[in-house]
Amino acid sequence: MRVKVCGMRDMENIVALSQVPIDFIGFIFYPLSPRFAAANKKLEKWLAKESPQALKSIARVGVFVNSELEDVLNKVHDYELDYIQLHGSERPEYCMELFSLWSFSSIRRASIIKAFSVDANFDFETVKAYEPYCKYFLFDTKGASFGGNGEQFDWSLLEKYQGEVPFFLSGGIAEESAEAIKRLKHPMLAGVDVNSKFETAPGLKDIASIQRFIQVLNQ
């Protein structure tokens, strides 16, 4: 079970997190988010030149919401991103254009994670058009904002997903969610994405809580 911790921007907090066995670390590049990574002007240079060795084994994910392609490409280069997570209303054509740019050019490439907002009315058939371009999907709770709503959707809805792209489960996952996650048996469940329920303040994670969560998850 892979673990992605999203919404990071404080360098000391990132150093502490790098000592925890996580697989993905997320940086949000949506200016309206209280966890907007670029608000920390020192973060870009620090990640490129001064970050600890332990962080280099953790995949970097940039989270974007309806961003211009040029901005995405620049952030992939500047922050040395391994993945981009598209958390807005991006169409399959947008993913196709990114995929094509990376396939036929020498610019730094990142894999695509497409996020979908799920509620009882969500049609899982709509994700099929994205399959050729995405390494992972991410199923989050539909809410008033683009992610970070801190609420869970009905996980039994995941039974309707019959696709071939592995997915991350997101939305309101807390330390006490570990046992319920372990009971999920969907064959395409690749990991979990955690954020606000592990925070002491926006962008600051409770490292001990994350450690306990992972320990239970792996038991």
PEFENJO-V298249 format. One record per pair of residues at least 6 apart in sequence whose C-alpha atoms are under 7 Angstrom apart, sorted by the first residue. I is the first residue (numbers start at 1). GAP is how many residues later the second one is. D is the distance in whole Angstrom. If there is no record, write none. Layout:
I:GAP:D, I:GAP:D
//
This chain:
1:189:6, 1:190:5, 2:21:6, 2:188:6, 2:189:4, 2:190:6, 3:19:5, 3:20:5, 3:21:6, 3:188:6, 3:189:5, 3:190:6, 4:18:6, 4:19:6, 4:20:4, 4:21:6, 4:188:6, 4:189:5, 4:190:6, 5:19:6, 5:20:5, 5:21:6, 5:188:6, 5:189:5, 5:190:6, 6:19:6, 6:20:4, 6:21:6, 6:187:7, 6:188:6, 6:189:5, 7:19:6, 7:20:5, 7:21:6, 7:28:5, 7:188:6, 7:196:5, 8:6:7, 8:18:6, 8:19:5, 8:27:7, 8:29:7, 8:195:5, 8:196:7, 9:18:7, 9:26:7, 9:28:5, 9:31:7, 9:34:7, 9:194:6, 10:193:7, 10:194:7, 11:32:7, 13:191:7, 13:192:7, 15:37:7, 17:190:6, 18:36:6, 18:37:5, 19:35:7, 20:191:7, 22:36:7, 23:35:5, 23:36:6, 24:34:5, 24:35:5, 24:36:6, 24:37:7, 25:33:7, 25:34:6, 25:35:5, 25:36:6, 26:34:6, 26:35:5, 26:36:6, 26:37:7, 27:10:6, 27:34:6, 27:35:5, 27:36:6, 28:7:6, 28:8:5, 28:9:5, 28:34:6, 28:35:5, 28:36:7, 29:7:6, 29:8:6, 29:9:7, 29:33:7, 29:34:6, 29:35:5, 30:6:6, 30:34:6, 30:35:6, 34:168:6, 35:167:6, 35:168:5, 44:34:7, 44:35:6, 47:32:7, 48:31:7, 59:23:6, 60:21:5, 60:22:5, 60:23:6, 61:20:6, 61:21:6, 61:22:5, 61:23:5, 61:24:7, 62:19:6, 62:21:6, 62:22:5, 62:23:6, 63:21:6, 63:22:5, 63:23:6, 63:24:7, 64:21:6, 64:22:5, 64:23:6, 65:21:6, 65:22:5, 65:23:4, 66:22:5, 66:23:6, 66:24:6, 76:32:7, 76:34:7, 77:31:6, 81:29:6, 82:28:5, 82:29:6, 83:27:5, 83:28:5, 83:29:6, 83:30:7, 84:26:6, 84:27:6, 84:28:5, 84:29:6, 85:27:6, 85:28:5, 85:29:6, 85:30:7, 86:27:6, 86:28:5, 86:29:6, 87:27:7, 87:28:5, 87:59:6, 88:58:7, 92:37:6, 92:38:5, 95:38:6, 96:37:6, 99:34:6, 102:7:5, 111:23:7, 111:24:6, 112:21:7, 112:22:5, 112:23:6, 112:24:7, 113:21:6, 113:22:6, 113:23:5, 113:24:5, 113:25:7, 114:20:7, 114:22:7, 114:23:5, 114:24:6, 115:22:6, 115:23:4, 115:24:6, 115:25:7, 116:22:6, 116:23:5, 116:24:6, 117:22:6, 117:23:5, 117:24:5, 117:25:4, 118:21:6, 118:22:6, 118:23:5, 118:24:5, 118:35:7, 119:22:7, 119:23:6, 119:34:6, 124:36:7, 124:37:6, 131:34:6, 135:30:7, 136:29:6, 136:30:5, 136:31:5, 137:28:7, 137:29:6, 137:30:4, 137:31:6, 138:29:5, 138:30:5, 138:31:6, 138:32:7, 139:29:6, 139:30:5, 139:31:6, 140:29:7, 140:30:5, 140:31:5, 141:10:6, 141:11:6, 141:12:5, 141:30:5, 143:6:6, 148:48:6, 150:21:6, 150:22:4, 150:46:6, 150:47:7, 151:20:5, 151:21:4, 152:19:5, 152:20:5, 152:21:7, 165:23:7, 166:22:5, 166:23:6, 166:24:6, 167:21:6, 167:22:5, 167:23:5, 167:24:7, 168:21:6, 168:22:6, 168:23:5, 168:24:5, 168:25:6, 169:22:6, 169:23:5, 169:24:6, 170:22:6, 170:23:5, 170:24:6, 172:25:6, 173:21:6, 173:24:6, 174:23:5, 174:24:7, 175:34:6, 175:38:5, 178:35:6, 178:38:6, 178:39:5, 179:38:7, 182:35:6, 198:7:6, 198:8:6, 198:11:7, 198:12:7, 199:6:4, 199:7:6, 200:6:6
//
